[in-house]
Amino acid sequence: MGAGDGGTTVKRRFCSFTKDDFLPEESFQSWGNYAQALKETFPRLKDRVLTRSHDDTELNEVRARSQHDMKKNLTWWDLIWFGIGAVIGAGIFVLTGLEAKEEAGPAVVLSYVVSGISAMLSVFCYTEFAVEIPVAGGSFAYLRVELGDFVAFIAAGNILLEYVISGAAVARSWTSYFATLLNHDPEDFLIIAHRLSDDYNHLDPIAVVVICVICVLAVYSTKGTSRFNYVASIIHVAVILFIIIAGLTQADTANYTPFSPFGTRGVFKASAVLFFAYIGFDAVSTMAEETKNPARDIPIGLVGSMTITTLTYCLLAVTLCLMQPYKKIDENAPFSVAFEAVGMNWAKYIVAFGALKGMTTVLLVSAVGQARYLTHIARTHMVPPCLAYVHGKTGTPIYATMVMLAATAVIAFFTKLSILSNLLSISTLFIFMLVSVALLVRRYYVSGTTSTVDRNKMIVFIVLILASSIATSTYWGISDGWIGYVVTVPIWFSATLGLKLFVPHARNPRLWGVPLVPWLPSASIAINVFLLGSIDGKSFMRFGVWTVFLLVYYFFMGLHASYDTAKRDGEKTAKVRKLEEGNETFVPVSGEGEKSTAADFKDNKASGT
């Protein structure tokens, strides 16, 4: 990693860093420079808010800052199993019993349908971006291109928090099921530190060991990780089939009465929590940079895995509620206890084994995905650029992987599962909503092509879609009536129709596109916002605290680092255009010394980099 230019390749020993690996930008070269940068915070912030990146920039200049390319060795088969491995884990084995017992009853299957529809709509939006911009940055790169650096950073900070928290929650669940498999109580392997507070004094060393093993696998090879994942996932699917078939042989239809004891509100409240069970598919989009044929493989991988997952969840939920009355379902180990209740004590070991397999693959795919998010963020210098380094031999982002899993291990070691579970779905729903907004912007606005009038109409319609969705969610939260929906739903429908009729498409997808635009992304916005309205207030408070922390970091560090990087690269591109307009020349791209043409730079309207 270059010192000072952020891109020059320098051979160095492993883990040998200097100050310039962390803060190579001009603003941090002296205290005087930093003081001047702080004085310019407002104009720099305005530049970062209004400036958008470009597809070609994310695919070429930004990616080149990792020194080495990630290896393109994944196919649609790998992506399907990554998707299954990323999603089917702790959520179905832990949260199903809790939500069936306390919120939805047997209608928990409908809760899974609702959250599955929301996830599938988001999958479509992610798929178009992943095909068009196949880079490791996932939603961060997509939002940088369409909504600018500032929105992208806030979104990325929250998705990284969600990855760390969910990874820690799954790791602690892994310990509980491991104890069950060895015929111990779930908390037998925890260490009690009496001097710490109750929420943080159940120390979990096994979770830390599991995360360290996952780190080694994730660093070693993406293709090797893929092979391990789909072998483990095949075993996991076999166990799930056993649970469904064996469980249905013990089914009692009387347990399905009453079907919805908590009413419609309970179904939707449970669906907001159960959305955690679908978290992880976005990690697959971060692997687009390593996919052989993104236009074919990503749609098959993402849509295929989500379809299989939703069907599996619904079958498991039906099986559980037919085996036991919903009031008797165990909150911590619902399937194991259900088999005990019908006299199949031996089956609980198979369930525990299947849960361990599922949680292991969730941890593995999560580790791969979160490292690639952090890698692309580091490429923009919003976080230290040394984290963008991709190892030449393994083709994996080793430093980003280790940093993210170290944070996950620390939280998993100290923090109770009940605390972690309250911090989940909100960040993911927020990100999915933003990606849907970004897709609408991508289809209806292109700088230099879309007229000012059409741009303003687009902004008005998108604001109305958001406002009506928020209003619908708010009304749902505060009232049991229906009058408000007579106002909010027609506004949403009219705004979406207006976008369809009165704003011309500015861009069509080159390879694969979301169908039914603007209806599908608009529906994704509405349902994600609606589910956000079903989440408890404490989660929003934690979300707000984390966002404030992100803003403080951004204003004092990330803003100035990314601004300097964008300014430097913009000057470099302008110089090439001026000197060699229309001619072929050798131009160093991010210090890599690759062959480029001035024509290439014509297309790179990347104001962000």
URQUI-V874773 format. One record per residue. N is the residue number from 0. RES is the residue in three letters. PHI is phi in degrees with one decimal (999 if undefined). Layout:
n,res,phi
N,RES,PHI
N,RES,PHI
This chain:
n,res,phi
0,MET,999
1,GLY,-70.3
2,ALA,-105.2
3,GLY,110.2
4,ASP,-109.1
5,GLY,70.6
6,GLY,-143.5
7,THR,-65.6
8,THR,-77.3
9,VAL,-130.8
10,LYS,-74.0
11,ARG,-150.0
12,ARG,-71.4
13,PHE,-58.1
14,CYS,63.7
15,SER,-102.1
16,PHE,-121.1
17,THR,-122.2
18,LYS,-58.6
19,ASP,-71.5
20,ASP,-71.6
21,PHE,-98.4
22,LEU,-135.3
23,PRO,-84.8
24,GLU,-74.4
25,GLU,-59.1
26,SER,-63.5
27,PHE,-112.8
28,GLN,-77.6
29,SER,-157.6
30,TRP,-64.1
31,GLY,-65.6
32,ASN,-61.5
33,TYR,-68.0
34,ALA,-61.7
35,GLN,-65.3
36,ALA,-62.6
37,LEU,-63.3
38,LYS,-63.8
39,GLU,-96.8
40,THR,-56.5
41,PHE,-64.3
42,PRO,-62.8
43,ARG,-67.5
44,LEU,-62.9
45,LYS,-59.2
46,ASP,-62.2
47,ARG,-71.4
48,VAL,-70.8
49,LEU,-87.8
50,THR,-89.7
51,ARG,-115.6
52,SER,-82.8
53,HIS,-139.2
54,ASP,-51.3
55,ASP,-63.8
56,THR,-64.6
57,GLU,-63.2
58,LEU,-80.2
59,ASN,-119.1
60,GLU,-58.6
61,VAL,-65.8
62,ARG,-64.1
63,ALA,-66.3
64,ARG,-71.0
65,SER,-86.3
66,GLN,73.4
67,HIS,-122.8
68,ASP,-78.9
69,MET,-72.1
70,LYS,-78.5
71,LYS,-85.8
72,ASN,-137.5
73,LEU,-106.6
74,THR,-119.1
75,TRP,-61.4
76,TRP,-62.5
77,ASP,-61.0
78,LEU,-67.5
79,ILE,-60.9
80,TRP,-73.6
81,PHE,-62.5
82,GLY,-63.6
83,ILE,-64.2
84,GLY,-64.1
85,ALA,-74.7
86,VAL,-106.2
87,ILE,-80.7
88,GLY,-152.4
89,ALA,-65.6
90,GLY,-55.4
91,ILE,-68.8
92,PHE,-85.6
93,VAL,-110.5
94,LEU,-79.2
95,THR,-59.0
96,GLY,-64.2
97,LEU,-61.4
98,GLU,-74.2
99,ALA,-65.5
100,LYS,-73.7
101,GLU,-106.5
102,GLU,-126.3
103,ALA,-124.1
104,GLY,68.1
105,PRO,-59.2
106,ALA,-70.0
107,VAL,-58.1
108,VAL,-62.7
109,LEU,-69.2
110,SER,-61.2
111,TYR,-66.6
112,VAL,-65.2
113,VAL,-61.4
114,SER,-67.2
115,GLY,-67.1
116,ILE,-62.6
117,SER,-58.7
118,ALA,-64.1
119,MET,-65.6
120,LEU,-61.0
121,SER,-67.4
122,VAL,-58.3
123,PHE,-60.5
124,CYS,-63.7
125,TYR,-61.4
126,THR,-62.2
127,GLU,-60.9
128,PHE,-64.2
129,ALA,-64.5
130,VAL,-73.5
131,GLU,-78.2
132,ILE,-128.7
133,PRO,-77.9
134,VAL,-126.4
135,ALA,-73.0
136,GLY,-76.5
137,GLY,54.3
138,SER,-62.0
139,PHE,-60.8
140,ALA,-66.1
141,TYR,-63.6
142,LEU,-71.7
143,ARG,-62.2
144,VAL,-72.6
145,GLU,-101.7
146,LEU,-118.7
147,GLY,97.4
148,ASP,-60.3
149,PHE,-64.2
150,VAL,-61.7
151,ALA,-61.2
152,PHE,-66.9
153,ILE,-61.5
154,ALA,-64.1
155,ALA,-64.4
156,GLY,-60.2
157,ASN,-74.9
158,ILE,-70.3
159,LEU,-66.4
160,LEU,-60.8
161,GLU,-61.4
162,TYR,-61.9
163,VAL,-64.5
164,ILE,-65.6
165,SER,-66.2
166,GLY,-62.3
167,ALA,-65.4
168,ALA,-63.4
169,VAL,-66.5
170,ALA,-62.4
171,ARG,-70.4
172,SER,-64.2
173,TRP,-57.9
174,THR,-62.0
175,SER,-64.1
176,TYR,-70.2
177,PHE,-63.4
178,ALA,-62.9
179,THR,-62.5
180,LEU,-61.8
181,LEU,-92.6
182,ASN,64.6
183,HIS,-113.3
184,ASP,-69.7
185,PRO,-54.7
186,GLU,-99.6
187,ASP,-64.9
188,PHE,-95.5
189,LEU,-89.5
190,ILE,-106.7
191,ILE,-91.2
192,ALA,-104.5
193,HIS,-67.0
194,ARG,-80.3
195,LEU,-91.5
196,SER,-66.3
197,ASP,-60.2
198,ASP,-75.6
199,TYR,-131.2
200,ASN,-103.4
201,HIS,-96.8
202,LEU,-78.4
203,ASP,-124.9
204,PRO,-68.3
205,ILE,-64.2
206,ALA,-60.4
207,VAL,-65.7
208,VAL,-62.9
209,VAL,-60.4
210,ILE,-64.5
211,CYS,-63.8
212,VAL,-64.4
213,ILE,-60.0
214,CYS,-60.3
215,VAL,-61.1
216,LEU,-63.6
217,ALA,-67.4
218,VAL,-76.0
219,TYR,-64.3
220,SER,-168.8
221,THR,-69.2
222,LYS,-66.5
223,GLY,-62.0
224,THR,-60.0
225,SER,-61.6
226,ARG,-63.6
227,PHE,-60.7
228,ASN,-63.3
229,TYR,-77.9
230,VAL,-66.6
231,ALA,-63.0
232,SER,-68.5
233,ILE,-61.6
234,ILE,-61.5
235,HIS,-62.4
236,VAL,-63.5
237,ALA,-61.0
238,VAL,-64.8
239,ILE,-62.2
240,LEU,-60.8
241,PHE,-61.0
242,ILE,-58.8
243,ILE,-67.2
244,ILE,-67.6
245,ALA,-65.1
246,GLY,-66.4
247,LEU,-69.2
248,THR,-68.9
249,GLN,-107.7
250,ALA,-71.7
251,ASP,-133.2
252,THR,-63.3
253,ALA,-63.9
254,ASN,-69.7
255,TYR,-90.0
256,THR,-121.2
257,PRO,-75.5
258,PHE,-74.5
259,SER,-129.2
260,PRO,-66.8
261,PHE,-105.2
262,GLY,75.1
263,THR,-62.3
264,ARG,-61.7
265,GLY,-65.6
266,VAL,-61.5
267,PHE,-73.2
268,LYS,-64.0
269,ALA,-66.7
270,SER,-64.7
271,ALA,-65.2
272,VAL,-73.7
273,LEU,-70.4
274,PHE,-59.4
275,PHE,-55.3
276,ALA,-67.1
277,TYR,-100.8
278,ILE,-63.6
279,GLY,129.7
280,PHE,-64.7
281,ASP,-65.4
282,ALA,-62.7
283,VAL,-65.5
284,SER,-65.8
285,THR,-73.0
286,MET,-92.8
287,ALA,-59.7
288,GLU,-65.5
289,GLU,-105.7
290,THR,-95.1
291,LYS,-66.2
292,ASN,-133.3
293,PRO,-55.5
294,ALA,-61.9
295,ARG,-95.8
296,ASP,-73.6
297,ILE,-67.8
298,PRO,-58.9
299,ILE,-63.8
300,GLY,-64.8
301,LEU,-72.3
302,VAL,-67.5
303,GLY,-63.0
304,SER,-66.6
305,MET,-69.2
306,THR,-63.6
307,ILE,-62.5
308,THR,-63.9
309,THR,-62.8
310,LEU,-61.8
311,THR,-62.0
312,TYR,-60.9
313,CYS,-64.2
314,LEU,-64.9
315,LEU,-65.7
316,ALA,-65.3
317,VAL,-62.4
318,THR,-60.2
319,LEU,-60.8
320,CYS,-75.0
321,LEU,-81.4
322,MET,-77.8
323,GLN,-137.7
324,PRO,-60.0
325,TYR,-59.0
326,LYS,-70.5
327,LYS,-100.3
328,ILE,-67.2
329,ASP,-77.4
330,GLU,-75.9
331,ASN,-92.3
332,ALA,-135.8
333,PRO,-60.7
334,PHE,-73.8
335,SER,-60.8
336,VAL,-67.1
337,ALA,-62.6
338,PHE,-67.9
339,GLU,-62.7
340,ALA,-65.5
341,VAL,-98.7
342,GLY,86.4
343,MET,-110.5
344,ASN,-58.8
345,TRP,-62.0
346,ALA,-69.9
347,LYS,-64.7
348,TYR,-71.9
349,ILE,-66.7
350,VAL,-62.8
351,ALA,-62.8
352,PHE,-62.9
353,GLY,-63.6
354,ALA,-63.3
355,LEU,-61.6
356,LYS,-60.1
357,GLY,-63.4
358,MET,-69.5
359,THR,-64.8
360,THR,-69.4
361,VAL,-61.1
362,LEU,-61.5
363,LEU,-67.2
364,VAL,-67.8
365,SER,-62.1
366,ALA,-62.4
367,VAL,-65.3
368,GLY,-68.4
369,GLN,-66.7
370,ALA,-65.3
371,ARG,-74.6
372,TYR,-58.3
373,LEU,-63.7
374,THR,-58.4
375,HIS,-71.3
376,ILE,-63.2
377,ALA,-65.6
378,ARG,-61.8
379,THR,-87.6
380,HIS,71.3
381,MET,-70.2
382,VAL,-124.7
383,PRO,-49.3
384,PRO,-65.2
385,CYS,-62.4
386,LEU,-74.4
387,ALA,-85.2
388,TYR,-62.6
389,VAL,-107.2
390,HIS,-68.4
391,GLY,-64.7
392,LYS,-85.2
393,THR,-83.3
394,GLY,68.8
395,THR,-123.4
396,PRO,-80.6
397,ILE,-68.1
398,TYR,-68.9
399,ALA,-63.2
400,THR,-62.5
401,MET,-65.8
402,VAL,-64.2
403,MET,-65.8
404,LEU,-74.6
405,ALA,-63.8
406,ALA,-63.3
407,THR,-61.7
408,ALA,-64.0
409,VAL,-62.0
410,ILE,-67.5
411,ALA,-63.6
412,PHE,-67.0
413,PHE,-101.4
414,THR,-100.1
415,LYS,-64.4
416,LEU,-61.9
417,SER,-63.0
418,ILE,-70.5
419,LEU,-65.3
420,SER,-63.8
421,ASN,-77.2
422,LEU,-101.3
423,LEU,-87.1
424,SER,-35.7
425,ILE,-58.0
426,SER,-63.8
427,THR,-67.1
428,LEU,-60.7
429,PHE,-61.8
430,ILE,-65.7
431,PHE,-62.1
432,MET,-62.7
433,LEU,-63.6
434,VAL,-64.9
435,SER,-65.4
436,VAL,-61.7
437,ALA,-61.0
438,LEU,-66.1
439,LEU,-61.7
440,VAL,-61.6
441,ARG,-61.8
442,ARG,-75.0
443,TYR,-110.9
444,TYR,-141.7
445,VAL,-132.5
446,SER,-58.5
447,GLY,88.5
448,THR,-112.1
449,THR,-75.3
450,SER,-71.2
451,THR,-61.0
452,VAL,-63.2
453,ASP,-66.2
454,ARG,-62.0
455,ASN,-64.8
456,LYS,-63.2
457,MET,-59.8
458,ILE,-60.1
459,VAL,-61.5
460,PHE,-66.3
461,ILE,-67.1
462,VAL,-61.4
463,LEU,-66.6
464,ILE,-61.3
465,LEU,-64.8
466,ALA,-63.9
467,SER,-67.6
468,SER,-66.7
469,ILE,-64.4
470,ALA,-64.3
471,THR,-61.9
472,SER,-63.9
473,THR,-64.9
474,TYR,-62.8
475,TRP,-60.5
476,GLY,-74.8
477,ILE,-111.3
478,SER,-141.3
479,ASP,-97.7
480,GLY,-83.4
481,TRP,-131.1
482,ILE,-60.3
483,GLY,-60.7
484,TYR,-68.4
485,VAL,-64.0
486,VAL,-93.4
487,THR,-71.3
488,VAL,-66.0
489,PRO,-61.2
490,ILE,-64.7
491,TRP,-59.7
492,PHE,-62.9
493,SER,-65.0
494,ALA,-65.5
495,THR,-66.8
496,LEU,-63.7
497,GLY,-61.6
498,LEU,-62.2
499,LYS,-67.6
500,LEU,-90.7
501,PHE,-110.0
502,VAL,-120.8
503,PRO,-70.4
504,HIS,-61.9
505,ALA,-99.4
506,ARG,-151.9
507,ASN,-110.7
508,PRO,-62.4
509,ARG,-77.0
510,LEU,-119.3
511,TRP,-148.3
512,GLY,-131.0
513,VAL,-67.3
514,PRO,-76.9
515,LEU,57.3
516,VAL,-81.6
517,PRO,-93.6
518,TRP,-62.8
519,LEU,-65.3
520,PRO,-64.0
521,SER,-66.5
522,ALA,-65.3
523,SER,-62.2
524,ILE,-59.5
525,ALA,-62.8
526,ILE,-74.0
527,ASN,-65.9
528,VAL,-65.9
529,PHE,-61.1
530,LEU,-67.1
531,LEU,-58.2
532,GLY,-69.0
533,SER,-94.7
534,ILE,-89.8
535,ASP,-68.2
536,GLY,-65.1
537,LYS,-63.0
538,SER,-65.0
539,PHE,-66.7
540,MET,-64.6
541,ARG,-64.5
542,PHE,-59.6
543,GLY,-66.4
544,VAL,-62.4
545,TRP,-64.2
546,THR,-64.8
547,VAL,-61.6
548,PHE,-58.9
549,LEU,-61.9
550,LEU,-64.1
551,VAL,-61.4
552,TYR,-61.1
553,TYR,-64.1
554,PHE,-67.2
555,PHE,-96.5
556,MET,-132.3
557,GLY,-59.0
558,LEU,-58.6
559,HIS,-72.7
560,ALA,-66.4
561,SER,-69.7
562,TYR,-64.6
563,ASP,-61.6
564,THR,-64.7
565,ALA,-64.0
566,LYS,-63.8
567,ARG,-63.2
568,ASP,-70.7
569,GLY,-64.8
570,GLU,-65.6
571,LYS,-64.0
572,THR,-65.3
573,ALA,-62.3
574,LYS,-63.1
575,VAL,-65.0
576,ARG,-60.8
577,LYS,-69.1
578,LEU,-84.6
579,GLU,-129.7
580,GLU,-59.7
581,GLY,83.5
582,ASN,-109.1
583,GLU,-82.9
584,THR,-153.0
585,PHE,-86.5
586,VAL,-129.0
587,PRO,-69.7
588,VAL,-101.1
589,SER,52.3
590,GLY,80.9
591,GLU,-85.3
592,GLY,71.2
593,GLU,-80.3
594,LYS,-80.1
595,SER,-136.2
596,THR,-122.6
597,ALA,-64.3
598,ALA,-63.6
599,ASP,-59.5
600,PHE,-74.4
601,LYS,-61.3
602,ASP,-76.3
603,ASN,-84.4
604,LYS,-82.3
605,ALA,-76.0
606,SER,-73.1
607,GLY,-81.5
608,THR,-142.6
